[in-house]
Amino acid sequence: MPDDEKILIESITSPHHTERVNKAKYMAMRHALLAALTEGAPGLTVAEANIAILPHLSEIEFPGGARA
């Protein structure tokens, strides 16, 4: 997959709002977030999720957690 390949994502908070994003970075972040999520309630706050994803981030896409 080329490094600049883009995919179209749709916002869940703003209906019909779409944006083209880097596919590799999107998939790497998706993988990290799904790995970091806890099962069951109450889940994670955004601040907790930001910390919890760091060990799961791809060093290729997010070296040292940069721009995550």
N, C-alpha and C positions, 0 to 999 in steps of 0.2 A: 504494500500500500504506500503510495507516495506520501511524503511528509506533509504536503500541503492539501491533501484530500479533505474536502469539506462535506459536512452533512447538515441537513436542515433539522433544527430542533424547535419544538413548540413550547411556549411558556405554560405552566400549569396554573399560574396566578393571573395571567393576562390573556384571556381567550383570544385566539387568532393571531397572537404575536409570535412571529417566528424569527429565527436568526440562524445564519450559517456559521458553523464553528469547525475547528480543526478536529477531524474524526479521531485521530490517534490520542489526542489529549482528552477528548470527551470520553472515550472508552476507558482510558487509564483512570480518570477520575471516577467514572461510574463503578469500575471494579473496586477501587479503593473505598468508596463510600459503602458499597454493598458489603464488603468485608468488615468494615468498621461498625456497621449498624448492630445494635443489640436486638435480641429477640424479645418480643412482648413489650408491655408498657413499663415505664413511661417513655422509653426511647431516648434520644439524645437531643439536646439543644443544638443550635447552630454552632455555638462556641465549642461545645463538647465534641461535635462532629469534626470541626476544623482541626482539633488536636488528635482525635482518634484516627483520622485518615492518614496522618503523616507516616506511620510505619508501613502502610500499604501502598504508598504512591510509587509509581514507576520512576526510577532514577533517570531514565532516558528522557521521559517527557517532563518531569518536574525535579531537576537536580537539586538536592538538598531541600526539597519542599518548596522551591521557589515558584512564585506565581500560581500557587495552588488555590 
